[in-house]
Structures are given as structure tokens and as C-alpha cells.
Amino acid sequence: MPLSLYWPPLVVAGQSIALDHLEPHGLDCPTTDAGLPNPLRINVVYGDHTFSEGYDPARHAPDFLLPWTSPTSRDKRTFSAARHALSHNLPAMVRVLPTARVNFTSEERNYVYSILLPPAGEEVGEQRYPMFFQIKRANGAAAALGHHLELHVVSAYQPDRPIAVRREAIRFIVLASKVHRGERVQPFRR
């Protein structure tokens, strides 16, 4: 099994879990604005909510807790095999962002992009798989490596009920350009 350079080793119930598909990587986003670098270089990182869920001692064995979760943490996380399996879709979803429209969420700092998954097992119809992310100007190590922006995939999961996504959408390349210029990003009001 390939080792991850970013994630510490994850062993759940005696089994090693591969996280190498969630290594940080770059994304080039073309721009049409002559005042911006072309392409905008984006450093992409993935959060552990993409392969974990909230810990519930009534439902989860303690050995499923993520090893970097503190016993006193308010956000205890436990490994989720379902989320981990779905997380293999994330790098491909990120790669298409420069050609996609993304939606605003009720939390103004997050955006969402989703795909439809084919029915699995006894499910009827396609299921939506949303990827929630934040984007900001690069600083620190990311900027030193030549990145203009940082994209953090905060969470991704197959919801058991509809999620609160605003209808307003923005082209990702417009979003990236506005963030790089330091402009406020607001939903278009009709």
C-alpha cells in the first residue's frame, strides 16, 4: 500500500487505510483577466472530514477514532468506510473545477460542487455527492512554492437528506479571480 507523505499512518481495527489519493496537489486555473497570473496556481489540500464522521460512542468502537483526534476534542472523528470509498472521487472533482460552476452555501465562507453518482446496491436513482470547500489567497509555504491560492476541501459525504445549498452559483474561474484580487464574493441578486 502506498504511503501518504501528508497524512500520518491510519490503522483502523488492525487494517491500514490508504490516504495517498488525498495528498495535496496543484491545480492550474486559467484566467481571462490580463491583470492576473495565467494560470492561477492553486494548492489543494483535503480535510479529514472527507473520510470520517462525527464520533458517537453508542455507534462507534473507540479503535475507529482517528489517532490525531484528541480525547478532549469537541470534534471527535471516527473513520467512515463509506466516506473513504467516496473520497476517491475528490481529485477528479477538483480537476474539473476550472470548467465548473459552484454554489454558495449558507455558510458564506464555504462553496459546494457536487456530482451525481450512479445508483449503488438497492438505491433507486442517482445520488448527489457534494464536495464542500474554502478558497483563499495563498500565504506561507504555499505562496513560497509559487501558489497564488489555497483550496481546502473541508468535507464531502453522501447526505441522507437534502443539503442547504443556495441556488446562486458562480463560475469557479470567476471565484478564483475575485479571491486572488481580494474582492468580496457575493451571490448574484436577481
mmCIF file of the C-alpha atoms, coordinates in Angstrom:
data_MODEL
# 
_entry.id   MODEL 
# 
loop_
_atom_site.group_PDB 
_atom_site.id 
_atom_site.type_symbol 
_atom_site.label_atom_id 
_atom_site.label_alt_id 
_atom_site.label_comp_id 
_atom_site.label_asym_id 
_atom_site.label_entity_id 
_atom_site.label_seq_id 
_atom_site.pdbx_PDB_ins_code 
_atom_site.Cartn_x 
_atom_site.Cartn_y 
_atom_site.Cartn_z 
_atom_site.occupancy 
_atom_site.B_iso_or_equiv 
_atom_site.pdbx_formal_charge 
_atom_site.auth_seq_id 
_atom_site.auth_comp_id 
_atom_site.auth_asym_id 
_atom_site.auth_atom_id 
_atom_site.pdbx_PDB_model_num 
ATOM 1   C CA . MET A 1 1   ? 0.000   0.000  0.000   1.00 0.00 ? 1   MET A CA 1 
ATOM 2   C CA . PRO A 1 2   ? 1.438   3.424  -0.945  1.00 0.00 ? 2   PRO A CA 1 
ATOM 3   C CA . LEU A 1 3   ? 2.400   5.617  1.977   1.00 0.00 ? 3   LEU A CA 1 
ATOM 4   C CA . SER A 1 4   ? 0.995   9.104  2.284   1.00 0.00 ? 4   SER A CA 1 
ATOM 5   C CA . LEU A 1 5   ? 3.505   11.886 2.762   1.00 0.00 ? 5   LEU A CA 1 
ATOM 6   C CA . TYR A 1 6   ? 0.851   14.271 4.120   1.00 0.00 ? 6   TYR A CA 1 
ATOM 7   C CA . TRP A 1 7   ? -1.308  12.055 6.329   1.00 0.00 ? 7   TRP A CA 1 
ATOM 8   C CA . PRO A 1 8   ? 0.019   10.138 9.313   1.00 0.00 ? 8   PRO A CA 1 
ATOM 9   C CA . PRO A 1 9   ? -0.491  6.364  9.076   1.00 0.00 ? 9   PRO A CA 1 
ATOM 10  C CA . LEU A 1 10  ? -4.095  5.383  9.729   1.00 0.00 ? 10  LEU A CA 1 
ATOM 11  C CA . VAL A 1 11  ? -4.811  1.917  11.095  1.00 0.00 ? 11  VAL A CA 1 
ATOM 12  C CA . VAL A 1 12  ? -8.432  1.067  11.862  1.00 0.00 ? 12  VAL A CA 1 
ATOM 13  C CA . ALA A 1 13  ? -9.335  -2.216 13.556  1.00 0.00 ? 13  ALA A CA 1 
ATOM 14  C CA . GLY A 1 14  ? -5.900  -3.577 12.609  1.00 0.00 ? 14  GLY A CA 1 
ATOM 15  C CA . GLN A 1 15  ? -6.200  -2.607 8.922   1.00 0.00 ? 15  GLN A CA 1 
ATOM 16  C CA . SER A 1 16  ? -4.054  0.070  7.240   1.00 0.00 ? 16  SER A CA 1 
ATOM 17  C CA . ILE A 1 17  ? -6.127  2.665  5.396   1.00 0.00 ? 17  ILE A CA 1 
ATOM 18  C CA . ALA A 1 18  ? -4.689  4.214  2.226   1.00 0.00 ? 18  ALA A CA 1 
ATOM 19  C CA . LEU A 1 19  ? -4.934  8.010  2.093   1.00 0.00 ? 19  LEU A CA 1 
ATOM 20  C CA . ASP A 1 20  ? -2.439  8.667  -0.710  1.00 0.00 ? 20  ASP A CA 1 
ATOM 21  C CA . HIS A 1 21  ? -5.263  9.744  -3.064  1.00 0.00 ? 21  HIS A CA 1 
ATOM 22  C CA . LEU A 1 22  ? -5.817  12.718 -0.708  1.00 0.00 ? 22  LEU A CA 1 
ATOM 23  C CA . GLU A 1 23  ? -2.263  14.068 -0.952  1.00 0.00 ? 23  GLU A CA 1 
ATOM 24  C CA . PRO A 1 24  ? -2.039  17.832 -1.516  1.00 0.00 ? 24  PRO A CA 1 
ATOM 25  C CA . HIS A 1 25  ? -1.593  18.739 -5.170  1.00 0.00 ? 25  HIS A CA 1 
ATOM 26  C CA . GLY A 1 26  ? -1.606  21.694 -7.512  1.00 0.00 ? 26  GLY A CA 1 
ATOM 27  C CA . LEU A 1 27  ? -4.401  22.858 -9.782  1.00 0.00 ? 27  LEU A CA 1 
ATOM 28  C CA . ASP A 1 28  ? -3.936  25.320 -12.634 1.00 0.00 ? 28  ASP A CA 1 
ATOM 29  C CA . CYS A 1 29  ? -6.905  27.608 -13.223 1.00 0.00 ? 29  CYS A CA 1 
ATOM 30  C CA . PRO A 1 30  ? -6.846  29.661 -16.427 1.00 0.00 ? 30  PRO A CA 1 
ATOM 31  C CA . THR A 1 31  ? -7.909  33.294 -16.266 1.00 0.00 ? 31  THR A CA 1 
ATOM 32  C CA . THR A 1 32  ? -9.036  35.791 -18.876 1.00 0.00 ? 32  THR A CA 1 
ATOM 33  C CA . ASP A 1 33  ? -8.026  38.823 -16.792 1.00 0.00 ? 33  ASP A CA 1 
ATOM 34  C CA . ALA A 1 34  ? -4.790  40.325 -18.146 1.00 0.00 ? 34  ALA A CA 1 
ATOM 35  C CA . GLY A 1 35  ? -4.057  41.735 -14.680 1.00 0.00 ? 35  GLY A CA 1 
ATOM 36  C CA . LEU A 1 36  ? -3.837  38.262 -13.126 1.00 0.00 ? 36  LEU A CA 1 
ATOM 37  C CA . PRO A 1 37  ? -1.273  35.499 -13.474 1.00 0.00 ? 37  PRO A CA 1 
ATOM 38  C CA . ASN A 1 38  ? -2.356  32.960 -16.064 1.00 0.00 ? 38  ASN A CA 1 
ATOM 39  C CA . PRO A 1 39  ? -2.870  30.326 -14.927 1.00 0.00 ? 39  PRO A CA 1 
ATOM 40  C CA . LEU A 1 40  ? -3.648  30.893 -11.269 1.00 0.00 ? 40  LEU A CA 1 
ATOM 41  C CA . ARG A 1 41  ? -1.772  28.167 -9.362  1.00 0.00 ? 41  ARG A CA 1 
ATOM 42  C CA . ILE A 1 42  ? -3.885  26.651 -6.603  1.00 0.00 ? 42  ILE A CA 1 
ATOM 43  C CA . ASN A 1 43  ? -2.605  24.462 -3.767  1.00 0.00 ? 43  ASN A CA 1 
ATOM 44  C CA . VAL A 1 44  ? -5.274  21.843 -2.958  1.00 0.00 ? 44  VAL A CA 1 
ATOM 45  C CA . VAL A 1 45  ? -5.497  20.121 0.434   1.00 0.00 ? 45  VAL A CA 1 
ATOM 46  C CA . TYR A 1 46  ? -8.125  17.721 1.781   1.00 0.00 ? 46  TYR A CA 1 
ATOM 47  C CA . GLY A 1 47  ? -9.530  17.648 5.308   1.00 0.00 ? 47  GLY A CA 1 
ATOM 48  C CA . ASP A 1 48  ? -10.213 14.532 7.360   1.00 0.00 ? 48  ASP A CA 1 
ATOM 49  C CA . HIS A 1 49  ? -13.990 15.119 7.172   1.00 0.00 ? 49  HIS A CA 1 
ATOM 50  C CA . THR A 1 50  ? -13.735 13.667 3.653   1.00 0.00 ? 50  THR A CA 1 
ATOM 51  C CA . PHE A 1 51  ? -13.146 10.182 5.118   1.00 0.00 ? 51  PHE A CA 1 
ATOM 52  C CA . SER A 1 52  ? -14.516 10.439 8.657   1.00 0.00 ? 52  SER A CA 1 
ATOM 53  C CA . GLU A 1 53  ? -17.718 11.195 10.525  1.00 0.00 ? 53  GLU A CA 1 
ATOM 54  C CA . GLY A 1 54  ? -18.593 12.508 13.951  1.00 0.00 ? 54  GLY A CA 1 
ATOM 55  C CA . TYR A 1 55  ? -17.770 10.057 16.734  1.00 0.00 ? 55  TYR A CA 1 
ATOM 56  C CA . ASP A 1 56  ? -20.725 8.615  18.649  1.00 0.00 ? 56  ASP A CA 1 
ATOM 57  C CA . PRO A 1 57  ? -19.712 6.178  21.425  1.00 0.00 ? 57  PRO A CA 1 
ATOM 58  C CA . ALA A 1 58  ? -23.093 4.435  21.071  1.00 0.00 ? 58  ALA A CA 1 
ATOM 59  C CA . ARG A 1 59  ? -22.358 3.622  17.404  1.00 0.00 ? 59  ARG A CA 1 
ATOM 60  C CA . HIS A 1 60  ? -18.565 3.554  17.056  1.00 0.00 ? 60  HIS A CA 1 
ATOM 61  C CA . ALA A 1 61  ? -15.862 1.454  18.651  1.00 0.00 ? 61  ALA A CA 1 
ATOM 62  C CA . PRO A 1 62  ? -13.084 3.543  20.232  1.00 0.00 ? 62  PRO A CA 1 
ATOM 63  C CA . ASP A 1 63  ? -10.485 1.954  17.929  1.00 0.00 ? 63  ASP A CA 1 
ATOM 64  C CA . PHE A 1 64  ? -12.193 3.689  14.969  1.00 0.00 ? 64  PHE A CA 1 
ATOM 65  C CA . LEU A 1 65  ? -11.300 7.147  16.372  1.00 0.00 ? 65  LEU A CA 1 
ATOM 66  C CA . LEU A 1 66  ? -8.805  8.967  14.208  1.00 0.00 ? 66  LEU A CA 1 
ATOM 67  C CA . PRO A 1 67  ? -5.458  8.814  16.033  1.00 0.00 ? 67  PRO A CA 1 
ATOM 68  C CA . TRP A 1 68  ? -4.941  12.577 15.737  1.00 0.00 ? 68  TRP A CA 1 
ATOM 69  C CA . THR A 1 69  ? -8.305  13.249 17.431  1.00 0.00 ? 69  THR A CA 1 
ATOM 70  C CA . SER A 1 70  ? -7.736  14.453 20.959  1.00 0.00 ? 70  SER A CA 1 
ATOM 71  C CA . PRO A 1 71  ? -9.808  12.749 23.697  1.00 0.00 ? 71  PRO A CA 1 
ATOM 72  C CA . THR A 1 72  ? -10.832 16.238 24.841  1.00 0.00 ? 72  THR A CA 1 
ATOM 73  C CA . SER A 1 73  ? -11.658 17.498 21.349  1.00 0.00 ? 73  SER A CA 1 
ATOM 74  C CA . ARG A 1 74  ? -15.163 18.807 20.720  1.00 0.00 ? 74  ARG A CA 1 
ATOM 75  C CA . ASP A 1 75  ? -14.962 17.445 17.171  1.00 0.00 ? 75  ASP A CA 1 
ATOM 76  C CA . LYS A 1 76  ? -14.046 13.792 17.701  1.00 0.00 ? 76  LYS A CA 1 
ATOM 77  C CA . ARG A 1 77  ? -13.869 11.997 14.358  1.00 0.00 ? 77  ARG A CA 1 
ATOM 78  C CA . THR A 1 78  ? -14.120 8.325  13.517  1.00 0.00 ? 78  THR A CA 1 
ATOM 79  C CA . PHE A 1 79  ? -13.166 6.570  10.303  1.00 0.00 ? 79  PHE A CA 1 
ATOM 80  C CA . SER A 1 80  ? -16.037 6.099  7.834   1.00 0.00 ? 80  SER A CA 1 
ATOM 81  C CA . ALA A 1 81  ? -15.566 3.356  5.240   1.00 0.00 ? 81  ALA A CA 1 
ATOM 82  C CA . ALA A 1 82  ? -18.390 4.839  3.130   1.00 0.00 ? 82  ALA A CA 1 
ATOM 83  C CA . ARG A 1 83  ? -16.882 8.350  3.090   1.00 0.00 ? 83  ARG A CA 1 
ATOM 84  C CA . HIS A 1 84  ? -13.425 6.923  2.450   1.00 0.00 ? 84  HIS A CA 1 
ATOM 85  C CA . ALA A 1 85  ? -14.688 4.961  -0.572  1.00 0.00 ? 85  ALA A CA 1 
ATOM 86  C CA . LEU A 1 86  ? -16.406 8.065  -1.976  1.00 0.00 ? 86  LEU A CA 1 
ATOM 87  C CA . SER A 1 87  ? -13.328 10.224 -1.341  1.00 0.00 ? 87  SER A CA 1 
ATOM 88  C CA . HIS A 1 88  ? -11.602 8.561  -4.294  1.00 0.00 ? 88  HIS A CA 1 
ATOM 89  C CA . ASN A 1 89  ? -13.852 10.789 -6.483  1.00 0.00 ? 89  ASN A CA 1 
ATOM 90  C CA . LEU A 1 90  ? -12.466 14.011 -4.994  1.00 0.00 ? 90  LEU A CA 1 
ATOM 91  C CA . PRO A 1 91  ? -9.248  14.542 -7.007  1.00 0.00 ? 91  PRO A CA 1 
ATOM 92  C CA . ALA A 1 92  ? -11.207 14.212 -10.277 1.00 0.00 ? 92  ALA A CA 1 
ATOM 93  C CA . MET A 1 93  ? -13.880 16.587 -8.977  1.00 0.00 ? 93  MET A CA 1 
ATOM 94  C CA . VAL A 1 94  ? -11.201 19.165 -8.126  1.00 0.00 ? 94  VAL A CA 1 
ATOM 95  C CA . ARG A 1 95  ? -9.579  18.819 -11.566 1.00 0.00 ? 95  ARG A CA 1 
ATOM 96  C CA . VAL A 1 96  ? -12.828 19.873 -13.333 1.00 0.00 ? 96  VAL A CA 1 
ATOM 97  C CA . LEU A 1 97  ? -13.438 22.934 -11.142 1.00 0.00 ? 97  LEU A CA 1 
ATOM 98  C CA . PRO A 1 98  ? -11.917 25.402 -13.656 1.00 0.00 ? 98  PRO A CA 1 
ATOM 99  C CA . THR A 1 99  ? -14.731 24.465 -16.082 1.00 0.00 ? 99  THR A CA 1 
ATOM 100 C CA . ALA A 1 100 ? -17.495 24.249 -13.460 1.00 0.00 ? 100 ALA A CA 1 
ATOM 101 C CA . ARG A 1 101 ? -19.985 26.412 -11.647 1.00 0.00 ? 101 ARG A CA 1 
ATOM 102 C CA . VAL A 1 102 ? -20.025 26.140 -7.852  1.00 0.00 ? 102 VAL A CA 1 
ATOM 103 C CA . ASN A 1 103 ? -22.816 27.001 -5.456  1.00 0.00 ? 103 ASN A CA 1 
ATOM 104 C CA . PHE A 1 104 ? -22.775 29.206 -2.408  1.00 0.00 ? 104 PHE A CA 1 
ATOM 105 C CA . THR A 1 105 ? -23.668 27.564 0.894   1.00 0.00 ? 105 THR A CA 1 
ATOM 106 C CA . SER A 1 106 ? -25.491 29.007 3.865   1.00 0.00 ? 106 SER A CA 1 
ATOM 107 C CA . GLU A 1 107 ? -22.033 29.499 5.432   1.00 0.00 ? 107 GLU A CA 1 
ATOM 108 C CA . GLU A 1 108 ? -20.561 32.365 3.445   1.00 0.00 ? 108 GLU A CA 1 
ATOM 109 C CA . ARG A 1 109 ? -17.006 31.063 3.629   1.00 0.00 ? 109 ARG A CA 1 
ATOM 110 C CA . ASN A 1 110 ? -17.841 27.696 2.007   1.00 0.00 ? 110 ASN A CA 1 
ATOM 111 C CA . TYR A 1 111 ? -18.726 26.704 -1.538  1.00 0.00 ? 111 TYR A CA 1 
ATOM 112 C CA . VAL A 1 112 ? -20.034 23.405 -2.856  1.00 0.00 ? 112 VAL A CA 1 
ATOM 113 C CA . TYR A 1 113 ? -19.576 21.465 -6.052  1.00 0.00 ? 113 TYR A CA 1 
ATOM 114 C CA . SER A 1 114 ? -21.407 18.181 -6.498  1.00 0.00 ? 114 SER A CA 1 
ATOM 115 C CA . ILE A 1 115 ? -21.629 15.297 -8.914  1.00 0.00 ? 115 ILE A CA 1 
ATOM 116 C CA . LEU A 1 116 ? -24.266 12.633 -9.434  1.00 0.00 ? 116 LEU A CA 1 
ATOM 117 C CA . LEU A 1 117 ? -23.266 9.094  -8.545  1.00 0.00 ? 117 LEU A CA 1 
ATOM 118 C CA . PRO A 1 118 ? -24.890 6.096  -10.210 1.00 0.00 ? 118 PRO A CA 1 
ATOM 119 C CA . PRO A 1 119 ? -27.239 4.015  -8.053  1.00 0.00 ? 119 PRO A CA 1 
ATOM 120 C CA . ALA A 1 120 ? -25.425 1.569  -5.801  1.00 0.00 ? 120 ALA A CA 1 
ATOM 121 C CA . GLY A 1 121 ? -26.866 -1.619 -4.410  1.00 0.00 ? 121 GLY A CA 1 
ATOM 122 C CA . GLU A 1 122 ? -30.582 -1.259 -3.798  1.00 0.00 ? 122 GLU A CA 1 
ATOM 123 C CA . GLU A 1 123 ? -30.668 2.539  -4.122  1.00 0.00 ? 123 GLU A CA 1 
ATOM 124 C CA . VAL A 1 124 ? -33.117 3.942  -6.624  1.00 0.00 ? 124 VAL A CA 1 
ATOM 125 C CA . GLY A 1 125 ? -31.873 6.751  -8.839  1.00 0.00 ? 125 GLY A CA 1 
ATOM 126 C CA . GLU A 1 126 ? -28.679 8.736  -8.828  1.00 0.00 ? 126 GLU A CA 1 
ATOM 127 C CA . GLN A 1 127 ? -27.337 10.164 -5.598  1.00 0.00 ? 127 GLN A CA 1 
ATOM 128 C CA . ARG A 1 128 ? -25.708 13.570 -5.208  1.00 0.00 ? 128 ARG A CA 1 
ATOM 129 C CA . TYR A 1 129 ? -22.144 13.691 -3.797  1.00 0.00 ? 129 TYR A CA 1 
ATOM 130 C CA . PRO A 1 130 ? -21.286 17.230 -2.635  1.00 0.00 ? 130 PRO A CA 1 
ATOM 131 C CA . MET A 1 131 ? -17.757 18.491 -2.009  1.00 0.00 ? 131 MET A CA 1 
ATOM 132 C CA . PHE A 1 132 ? -17.560 21.493 0.351   1.00 0.00 ? 132 PHE A CA 1 
ATOM 133 C CA . PHE A 1 133 ? -14.527 23.725 0.051   1.00 0.00 ? 133 PHE A CA 1 
ATOM 134 C CA . GLN A 1 134 ? -12.971 27.044 1.005   1.00 0.00 ? 134 GLN A CA 1 
ATOM 135 C CA . ILE A 1 135 ? -10.654 29.101 -1.166  1.00 0.00 ? 135 ILE A CA 1 
ATOM 136 C CA . LYS A 1 136 ? -8.312  31.910 -0.102  1.00 0.00 ? 136 LYS A CA 1 
ATOM 137 C CA . ARG A 1 137 ? -5.140  33.679 -1.154  1.00 0.00 ? 137 ARG A CA 1 
ATOM 138 C CA . ALA A 1 138 ? -2.046  31.584 -0.595  1.00 0.00 ? 138 ALA A CA 1 
ATOM 139 C CA . ASN A 1 139 ? 0.319   32.503 2.182   1.00 0.00 ? 139 ASN A CA 1 
ATOM 140 C CA . GLY A 1 140 ? 3.222   30.914 3.988   1.00 0.00 ? 140 GLY A CA 1 
ATOM 141 C CA . ALA A 1 141 ? 4.630   27.729 2.480   1.00 0.00 ? 141 ALA A CA 1 
ATOM 142 C CA . ALA A 1 142 ? 2.038   27.562 -0.326  1.00 0.00 ? 142 ALA A CA 1 
ATOM 143 C CA . ALA A 1 143 ? 2.921   31.071 -1.511  1.00 0.00 ? 143 ALA A CA 1 
ATOM 144 C CA . ALA A 1 144 ? 6.635   30.322 -1.195  1.00 0.00 ? 144 ALA A CA 1 
ATOM 145 C CA . LEU A 1 145 ? 6.116   27.358 -3.540  1.00 0.00 ? 145 LEU A CA 1 
ATOM 146 C CA . GLY A 1 146 ? 4.568   29.648 -6.163  1.00 0.00 ? 146 GLY A CA 1 
ATOM 147 C CA . HIS A 1 147 ? 0.895   29.081 -5.448  1.00 0.00 ? 147 HIS A CA 1 
ATOM 148 C CA . HIS A 1 148 ? -1.494  32.033 -5.753  1.00 0.00 ? 148 HIS A CA 1 
ATOM 149 C CA . LEU A 1 149 ? -4.463  30.431 -3.955  1.00 0.00 ? 149 LEU A CA 1 
ATOM 150 C CA . GLU A 1 150 ? -5.215  27.677 -1.467  1.00 0.00 ? 150 GLU A CA 1 
ATOM 151 C CA . LEU A 1 151 ? -8.262  25.429 -1.806  1.00 0.00 ? 151 LEU A CA 1 
ATOM 152 C CA . HIS A 1 152 ? -9.219  23.366 1.229   1.00 0.00 ? 152 HIS A CA 1 
ATOM 153 C CA . VAL A 1 153 ? -11.706 20.549 0.641   1.00 0.00 ? 153 VAL A CA 1 
ATOM 154 C CA . VAL A 1 154 ? -13.377 20.722 4.026   1.00 0.00 ? 154 VAL A CA 1 
ATOM 155 C CA . SER A 1 155 ? -15.850 17.859 3.738   1.00 0.00 ? 155 SER A CA 1 
ATOM 156 C CA . ALA A 1 156 ? -17.568 15.517 1.305   1.00 0.00 ? 156 ALA A CA 1 
ATOM 157 C CA . TYR A 1 157 ? -20.241 12.943 2.001   1.00 0.00 ? 157 TYR A CA 1 
ATOM 158 C CA . GLN A 1 158 ? -23.396 11.437 0.582   1.00 0.00 ? 158 GLN A CA 1 
ATOM 159 C CA . PRO A 1 159 ? -26.148 13.175 2.554   1.00 0.00 ? 159 PRO A CA 1 
ATOM 160 C CA . ASP A 1 160 ? -29.086 11.237 3.967   1.00 0.00 ? 160 ASP A CA 1 
ATOM 161 C CA . ARG A 1 161 ? -31.335 14.263 3.381   1.00 0.00 ? 161 ARG A CA 1 
ATOM 162 C CA . PRO A 1 162 ? -31.190 17.318 1.093   1.00 0.00 ? 162 PRO A CA 1 
ATOM 163 C CA . ILE A 1 163 ? -28.436 19.763 1.961   1.00 0.00 ? 163 ILE A CA 1 
ATOM 164 C CA . ALA A 1 164 ? -28.911 23.516 2.289   1.00 0.00 ? 164 ALA A CA 1 
ATOM 165 C CA . VAL A 1 165 ? -27.284 24.818 -0.876  1.00 0.00 ? 165 VAL A CA 1 
ATOM 166 C CA . ARG A 1 166 ? -28.167 28.208 -2.228  1.00 0.00 ? 166 ARG A CA 1 
ATOM 167 C CA . ARG A 1 167 ? -29.414 28.362 -5.799  1.00 0.00 ? 167 ARG A CA 1 
ATOM 168 C CA . GLU A 1 168 ? -26.934 31.077 -6.686  1.00 0.00 ? 168 GLU A CA 1 
ATOM 169 C CA . ALA A 1 169 ? -23.857 29.777 -8.460  1.00 0.00 ? 169 ALA A CA 1 
ATOM 170 C CA . ILE A 1 170 ? -20.611 31.295 -9.685  1.00 0.00 ? 170 ILE A CA 1 
ATOM 171 C CA . ARG A 1 171 ? -18.144 30.105 -12.277 1.00 0.00 ? 171 ARG A CA 1 
ATOM 172 C CA . PHE A 1 172 ? -15.111 28.768 -10.437 1.00 0.00 ? 172 PHE A CA 1 
ATOM 173 C CA . ILE A 1 173 ? -12.688 30.796 -12.582 1.00 0.00 ? 173 ILE A CA 1 
ATOM 174 C CA . VAL A 1 174 ? -14.577 33.972 -11.618 1.00 0.00 ? 174 VAL A CA 1 
ATOM 175 C CA . LEU A 1 175 ? -14.473 32.943 -7.944  1.00 0.00 ? 175 LEU A CA 1 
ATOM 176 C CA . ALA A 1 176 ? -10.735 32.230 -8.105  1.00 0.00 ? 176 ALA A CA 1 
ATOM 177 C CA . SER A 1 177 ? -10.056 35.559 -9.842  1.00 0.00 ? 177 SER A CA 1 
ATOM 178 C CA . LYS A 1 178 ? -12.079 37.533 -7.290  1.00 0.00 ? 178 LYS A CA 1 
ATOM 179 C CA . VAL A 1 179 ? -10.366 35.793 -4.362  1.00 0.00 ? 179 VAL A CA 1 
ATOM 180 C CA . HIS A 1 180 ? -6.933  36.500 -5.848  1.00 0.00 ? 180 HIS A CA 1 
ATOM 181 C CA . ARG A 1 181 ? -7.799  40.188 -6.326  1.00 0.00 ? 181 ARG A CA 1 
ATOM 182 C CA . GLY A 1 182 ? -9.144  40.371 -2.745  1.00 0.00 ? 182 GLY A CA 1 
ATOM 183 C CA . GLU A 1 183 ? -12.660 41.258 -3.913  1.00 0.00 ? 183 GLU A CA 1 
ATOM 184 C CA . ARG A 1 184 ? -15.703 40.386 -1.885  1.00 0.00 ? 184 ARG A CA 1 
ATOM 185 C CA . VAL A 1 185 ? -17.568 37.427 -3.372  1.00 0.00 ? 185 VAL A CA 1 
ATOM 186 C CA . GLN A 1 186 ? -21.335 37.720 -3.125  1.00 0.00 ? 186 GLN A CA 1 
ATOM 187 C CA . PRO A 1 187 ? -24.190 35.769 -4.672  1.00 0.00 ? 187 PRO A CA 1 
ATOM 188 C CA . PHE A 1 188 ? -25.767 37.451 -7.677  1.00 0.00 ? 188 PHE A CA 1 
ATOM 189 C CA . ARG A 1 189 ? -29.079 39.015 -6.640  1.00 0.00 ? 189 ARG A CA 1 
ATOM 190 C CA . ARG A 1 190 ? -31.908 38.986 -9.169  1.00 0.00 ? 190 ARG A CA 1 
# 
